Amino acid sequence: MMVFMHRPIRIVVLCLSWCLFSCETSEVPRSVQKPASILICEQASNRVMLMDSTMDWAEAEAVIWSWEPENDPFIKEDQKAWFRNLDDAKPVLDGIQIVVTASGGGAALIDFKSARAIAAVYVGGNPHSADMLPDGRIVVASSNGDSVSLWDTSSNEIIQKLELLDAHGLEWDRSRQALWALGGKQLKRYDYDPETARLKAAFAIDLPVTETSKHYPRHGGHDLTRIPGQDAHFISDMDHLWRFDCPEETFKPLAERHEMKMVKSISQLGRDGPVIVLQATELWYATGPRTLDESTIWHLPETRIYKARWWIPEDGEL
């Protein structure tokens, strides 16, 4: 099984053990359990796509699944502009649904089986990430809007909005029943009360200051992703990759690779699988993700991919 990059020398075999790990231990729905797949936000065609990680992405068969707001009958004509430049997508409810955000201001909840939206809302402020809370409500981070919004999909209303400078990343912490939110040069934790449907800021932790980060007065953290099977998260900023350990509430340089610029997303395939990043190589996008050591680089011709994550609806006990 080979993953092809249109570049001499860099054509690399994706280790069979990675795929076996995914097939045997992942909790991914059967429809996408084999082979290990990667969920991408592709802005040139404006699609969320699920890609076969073992194939040459230039082949049409590499596309396992896709969602296009332009061709979704649920998205009304005057709402289509909300979904310009899709920028994040995460599986929720064990992959039955996917939460999606777009720079055009929209957020949507997608039914995987039908590849159709079942809820959509205008949040504004350049939404960059979202996650689902245990009661089904959805939180959305807006970078230019400097906010975290709480969306009630049943009433289709934004019922709470909290200030968070340069909000970029959100992850629900099941073990703590709390929300981690990455914005600017801080990581914040919010506690959530489902009875009142309210988020409340608990505390904030400053990201490490480096010589390069001093040059970005506003911008800092970009992606926030839980490390499978560990009580820790990956964090990317403009120039570095970090590990945040939740119990100690500390940041450490990522051991596998610390210095790496413009990483828009980072994720790991299970406990021991490869870590992939979407590193912007052209302005804010790339034509595919790569492993941390850059031994494997996926390439989808004529695309603008903003984020790419391993498909991991449920990735551990934590």
FITORNU-863154 format. One record per residue: residue in three letters; x, y, z of N, C-alpha, C, CB in turn. Coordinates in steps of 0.2 Angstrom, whole numbers, plus 5000, padded with zeros to 4 digits. Glycine has a CB too. Layout:
BEGIN
ALAXYZXYZXYZXYZ;...
***
This chain:
BEGIN
MET500449945000500050005000500450065000499550005006;MET500350114995500850164995500450234994501250154988;VAL500750284997500550344997501050384992500450385004;PHE500750424987501150444982501250524983500950434975;MET501850554982501950624982502250634975502350644988;HIS502050684971502350694964503050724965501850734960;ARG503550694968504150714969504650654969504150764975;PRO505250664966505650604966505950594973506250614961;ILE506150534975506350514981505850514987506950564983;ARG505350554987504950564992504350514992504750634993;ILE504350474987503750424987503850374992503650394980;VAL503450364997503550325003502950275004503550375009;VAL503150225007502650175009502350185016502950095009;LEU501750195016501350205022501350135026500650225021;CYS501650125032501850065035501150025036502150075042;LEU501149965034500649915035500349915042500749845033;SER500849925047500649915054500249975056501249925058;TRP500250035053499850095054499150075053500050155050;CYS499050045047498350025044498049975049498450005037;LEU498449925051498249865055498049895062498749815056;PHE498449945064498249975071497550005070498750025073;SER497450045065496850075064496250035063496850125057;CYS496349975059495849925058495649895065495949885053;GLU496149875069495949835075495749875081496649795076;THR495949935082495849965088495450025087496449985091;SER495350055082494950115081494250105082495050155074;GLU493850155084493150145085492750185080492950175092;VAL493050185074492750215068492250175066493350235063;PRO491650205063491150165060491350115055490550205058;ARG491050065054491350015049491350035042490849955049;SER490950085040490950115033491550145032490350155032;VAL491950175037492550205035493150175039492450275036;GLN493050115042493550085047494150065043493250035051;LYS494050035037494650015033494650055026494549935032;PRO495150075024495750085027495750155032496350095022;ALA496350165035496350225039496250285034497050235043;SER495850335037495650385032495750455035494950385030;ILE495850505031495950575033495450625031496650595030;LEU495150665036494650705034494950775033494150715040;ILE494850805027495150865025494650925023495550855019;CYS494850985024494451045022494751065016494351095028;GLU494451065010494751085004494351145001494651024998;GLN494751195000494451264999494351274992494751315003;ALA494751244987494651264980494051234977495251234976;SER493851174979493151154977492651164983493251074975;ASN492851184988492451194994492051134996491951254993;ARG492451084998492151025000492550995007492250974995;VAL492150965011492450925016492450855013492050925023;MET493050825014493250755010493550705015493650765004;LEU493350645014493650595018494050555013493150545022;MET494750555014495250525010495550455012495750575008;ASP495650415007495950345009496750365010495850295003;SER496950355015497650365017498150325013497850365024;THR497950265010498450215007498450225000498150145009;MET498050274997498050284990498350344987497350284987;ASP498550344981498750414978498150454977499050394971;TRP498150514980497550554981497350584974497650614986;ALA497750584969497650604962497050554959498250604958;GLU497050494962496550454959495850464962496750374961;ALA495350464958494650484960494450434966494150474955;GLU494650374966494450314971494650334978494650254968;ALA495150384978495450394985494950434989496050434984;VAL494450464986493850504989493350454992493550554985;ILE493350444999492850395002492150425002493150375008;TRP492150495004491550525006491650605005491350515013;SER491150645004491250715003490550755005491550734996;TRP490650815007490050855008490250925005489950865015;GLU489750945000489751014997489251054999489850994989;PRO489351115002488751155004488351184998489051215008;GLU488751194992488451214986487851164983488951224981;ASN487951104985487551054982487051024987487851004978;ASP487051054993486651024999485951054999487051035006;PRO485451024998484751054997484551085004484251004995;PHE484851065010484751095016484951165017484951055022;ILE485551185013485851245014485451295009486651245012;LYS485151345011484751385007485251435002484251425011;GLU484951454997485351494992485751554996484951524987;ASP485351585000485651645004486051625009485051695006;GLN486151565011486551535016487251515013486251485020;LYS487251495007487851465004488551505005487751454996;ALA488451575005489051615006489351605013488851695005;TRP488951585018489151565025489751515025488551545029;PHE489651475020490151415020490751425014489751355018;ARG490851485013491451495009492151475013491551575007;ASN492551445010493251425013493151385020493651485015;LEU492851325019492851275024493451265028492551205022;ASP493451275034494151275038494151225043494251345040;ASP493651195046493751135051493151095050493851165058;ALA493351025052492850975052493050925057492750945045;LYS492550905061492650845066492150805067492850885073;PRO492250735067491750685068491450685075491950615066;VAL490850685076490550685083490050625083490250745085;LEU489850605089489350545090489650485087488650565088;ASP490250465088490550405085490550415077490150345087;GLY490550475074490650475067489950475064491050425064;ILE489350475067488750485064488650555061488150465070;GLN488950605065488850665062489550705062488350705067;ILE489550755059490150795058490050875059490550785051;VAL490450905063490350975064490851015060490450995072;VAL490551065056490951095051490951175052490651085044;THR491451205051491551285051491851305045491951305057;ALA491651375043491951405037492051475039491451395032;SER492551505035492751575036492251615034493351585032;GLY491751595030491151635028490751655033490851605022;GLY490751625039490351645045489951585047489951695044;GLY489851525044489451475045489651415049489151455039;ALA489251385053489351325056488851275054489451325064;ALA488951215053488451165051488551095055488451155044;LEU488051055056488050995058487850945052487550985064;ILE488250905050488150855045488050785046488750865040;ASP487550755043487350685044487850645040486650675043;PHE488250605042488750565038488450525033489250525043;LYS487950485035487650435030487350475024487050395034;SER486950525025486650555019487050615016485950585021;ALA487650635020488050685017487650745016488450665011;ARG487150765021486750825021486750855028486050805019;ALA486750925027486650965034486050945037486751035032;ILE486050945044485450935048485250995052485450875052;ALA485851045052485751105056486251155053485851095063;ALA486151215052486651265050486451335053486651275042;VAL486951375055486851435058487451485056486851425066;TYR487251545056487751605055488051625062487451665051;VAL488751615063489051635069489451695068489551575071;GLY489751705062490151765060490851765063489751825062;GLY491251815061491851825064492451775062491851825072;ASN492351735057492851695054492851625059493451725053;PRO492351585059492351525063492951485061491751485063;HIS493351455066493951415064493951345067494551455067;SER493451335072493451265075492751265079494051255080;ALA492551195080491951185084491951115087491351185079;ASP491551105092491551035095490851035098492051025100;MET490650975099489950955102490050945109489650895098;LEU489550975113489550955120489050895122489251025124;PRO489150865128488750805129487950815128488850785136;ASP487750875129486950885128486750895121486750935132;GLY487250895116487150905109487250975107486450885108;ARG487251025111487451095109488151095106487351145115;ILE488251145102488951155099489251215101488851145091;VAL489951215102490351275103490751285097490751265109;VAL490751355095491151375089491651435091490651405084;ALA492251425089492751475090492751525084493451445092;SER492751585085492851635079493451675080492151675079;SER493951675075494551705076494451785076495051675071;ASN494251805070494151875070493651905074493951895062;GLY493151865076492651885081492851885088492051845080;ASP493451855089493651855096493151825101493851925099;SER492851765099492351745103492251665103491651775101;VAL491951635108491751565108490951575109492051525114;SER490651545104489851545104489551475106489651565097;LEU489051475109488651415111488051415107488551415119;TRP488051365102487451355098486951305100487751345091;ASP486351315101485851265102485551245096485351295107;THR485651185093485451165087484751155087485851105085;SER484451135093483651125093483251185091483451095099;SER483551245094483151305093483551345087483151355099;ASN484151325085484551355080484651425082484151355073;GLU484851435088485051505091485751505094484551535095;ILE486051555094486651565098486451595105487151615094;ILE486551545110486251565116486751595121485951505119;GLN487451595119487951625123488551645119488151575129;LYS488851695121489451715117489951745122489351765112;LEU490551715122491051735127491651765123491251675132;GLU491951805126492551845123493151795124492651915126;LEU493551785118494151755118494551775112494051675118;LEU495051815114495451845108495751795104496051885112;ASP495651805097495951765092495751695093496751775092;ALA495151675094494951605096495051565090494151605098;HIS495351505091495551465085495451385087496251465084;GLY495451365093495351295094494951275100496051265095;LEU494551225099494051195104494151125105493351225103;GLU494151095111494151025112493751015119494850995113;TRP493250975118492850955124493250895128492150925122;ASP493350905134493650865139493150815143494150895144;ARG493150755140492550715144492750695151492550645140;SER493350685152493550665159493450725164494350645159;ARG493550785162493350845167492750875166493950895166;GLN492350855160491750885159491850965158491150875164;ALA492350975154492551045153492751055146493151065158;LEU492851125144493051145137493651175137492451185134;TRP494151155133494751185132494751235126495351135132;ALA494951295127494851345121495551375120494251395122;LEU495751375114496451405112496251475108496851355108;GLY496551525111496451595108497051635109495851625110;GLY497351665104497851715105498451685108497651775109;LYS498651705114499251675117499051645124499751735119;GLN498451615124498151585130497751525128497751635134;LEU497751475133497351415133496851425139497751355133;LYS496251425138495751435143495351375144495251495141;ARG495151365150494651315152494051345154494951265157;TYR493451315151492751335153492451275156492451365147;ASP492151285162491651235164490951245161491651235172;TYR490651185161489951195157489451165162489951155151;ASP488851195163488251175166487751165161488051235172;PRO487551095160487051085155486351105158487051005154;GLU486251115164485551135167485451205165485551125174;THR485951245165485851315163486051325156486151365168;ALA486351285153486651285146487151345146486151295141;ARG487651355151488051405151488751385152487851455157;LEU489251415149489951405150490251455154490351405143;LYS490651435159490951485163491751475163490651475170;ALA492051535162492851535162493051505169493051595160;ALA493451455169493751435175494451465176493851355175;PHE494951455171495551485172495851495165496051455177;ALA496451525165496851535158497551525160496651605155;ILE497851495155498651485155498951515149498751405156;ASP499451555150499851585145500251535141500251635148;LEU500251535134500651495130501351515131500451505123;PRO501851475130502551485131502751545126503051425130;VAL503151595129503451645125504151625122503451715129;THR504151635115504751615112505051685108504751555107;GLU505651685106505851735102505451755096506551725100;THR505151705093504751715087504051735089504751645082;SER503851705094503151725096503051795098502851685101;LYS503651825100503651895102503451945096504251915105;HIS503551925090503351965084502651965082503851935078;TYR502251925085501551915084501151945090501351845082;PRO500952015090500652045096499952005097500552115094;ARG499651985092498951965093498951885092498451995088;HIS499251865087499151795085499651745089499351775078;GLY499351685090499751635094499551565092499651645102;GLY499151535097498951465096498451465090498551445102;HIS498551405086498151395081497751325081498551385074;ASP498051275082497651215083497751175089497851165077;LEU497151145092497151115098496751045097496751155103;THR497150995098496950925097497150875102497150895090;ARG496650835105496850785110497350735107496250755113;ILE497750715111498250665110497850595112498950665113;PRO497750555107497350495108497650445114497350445102;GLY497250435119497450385124497850425130497750335122;GLN497950485129498350525134497950585137499050545131;ASP498050605143497750665146498150725144497750655154;ALA498150735137498650785135498350805128499350765134;HIS498550865126498350895119498950915115497950955120;PHE498950915108499350945104499151015103499350915097;ILE499651065103499451135101499951155096499551175108;SER499751195091500251225087500151305087500051205079;ASP500751335087500651405086500951425080501051445092;MET501151495079501351515072502051475070501451585072;ASP502451455075503151435073503251365077503651485075;HIS502851345081503051285085502451235087503351305092;LEU502651175089502251125091502351115098502251065087;TRP501751105102501851095109501451035111501651155113;ARG501551015117501150965121500950995127501550895122;PHE500250995128499951025134499750965139499451075133;ASP500050955145499850905149499250925154500450875153;CYS498650905154498150925157498250925165497450895155;PRO498450865168498450865175498950915178498650795177;GLU499550925175500050975177499851045175500750955175;GLU499451045169499351115166499951145164498951165171;THR500351105160501051135158501151125151501551105162;PHE501551165148501751155141502451125140501651225137;LYS502551085135503151055134503251055126503250985137;PRO503851075124504051065117503850995115504751085115;LEU503550985109503350925107504050885105502950925100;ALA504050825108504750785108504850765101504650725112;GLU504350745097504450725090504750775085503850695087;ARG504450835086504650895082504350955085504450885075;HIS504851005087504551065090504551125085505051085096;GLU505051135082505051195077504651175070505751225076;MET504151205069503751195063503251245062503451125063;LYS503351285056502951345055502351335052503351395051;MET501851375053501151375050500851315050501351405043;VAL500751275055500451215056499651235057500751165061;LYS499251215053498551235053498151175057498251245046;SER498451115057498051065060498651005062497451035057;ILE498450975067498950915069498450865073499450935074;SER498650795071498250745074498650675074497550735071;GLN498450635078498850565078498350515077499150555085;LEU498550455074498150405072498250355078498350365066;GLY497750355083497750305089498350325093497850235086;ARG498450275098498950285103499650285100498950235108;ASP499850245095500550235093500550245086500750165095;GLY500050275082500150285075500450355074499450285072;PRO500550365067500850425065500550485066501050415057;VAL500850545067500650605068500650645061501050645074;ILE500050675059500150715053499950785055499550685048;VAL500250825050500050905051499850925044500650935054;LEU499450975044499351015038499751085039498551035037;GLN500351085035500751145036500651185030501551115036;ALA500451245031500351295025501051305021500051355027;THR501051285015501651295011501451345005501851225007;GLU500851365004500651415000500151465003500351384993;LEU500351525005499951565009499651535015499351595004;TRP499051515015498751485021498551415020498051525023;TYR498751385015498551315013499051275010497951315008;ALA498951205009499351165006498951115001499851125011;THR499351074998498951024993498850954997499351014987;GLY499050955003499050895007499350895013499250835003;PRO499250845018499550845024500250805024499150815030;ARG500650805029501250765029501350735036501850815027;THR501750685037501950665043502450715046502250585043;LEU502550705053502950755056503750755053503050745064;ASP503950695052504650685049504650705041504950625051;GLU504050715039503950735031504150675027504350795030;SER504150615030504350555026503750535021504550495030;THR503150555023502550535019502150605018502050485023;ILE502050625012501750685010501150665005502150735007;TRP500550675007499950665003499850724998499350655007;HIS499650714992499550774987498950764983500250774983;LEU498550814984497850814980497950874975497250824984;PRO498050864969498250914964497650974964498250884957;GLU497951034963497551094962497051104967497151084955;THR497251094973496851104979497151154984496751034983;ARG496651174989496851224994496651185001496651294993;ILE497051145004496851115009497051155016497151035010;TYR496551165020496651205026496851165032496151255027;LYS496451115033496551065039496450995037496051085045;ALA496850955040496750875038496850845045497350855033;ARG496450795046496450755053496350685051495950785058;TRP496650645055496450575055495750565057496950525059;TRP495350525054494650515055494650465062494250475050;ILE494550505067494550465074493950495078495150485078;PRO493350465077492750495080492750475088492150455078;GLU493050425090493150405097493850375098492550365100;ASP494250405101494950385101495250365107495350435097;GLY494850345112495150325118494650335124495850365120;GLU494950315130494450315136494450385139494750265141;LEU494850425138494850495141494350535138495550525141;
***
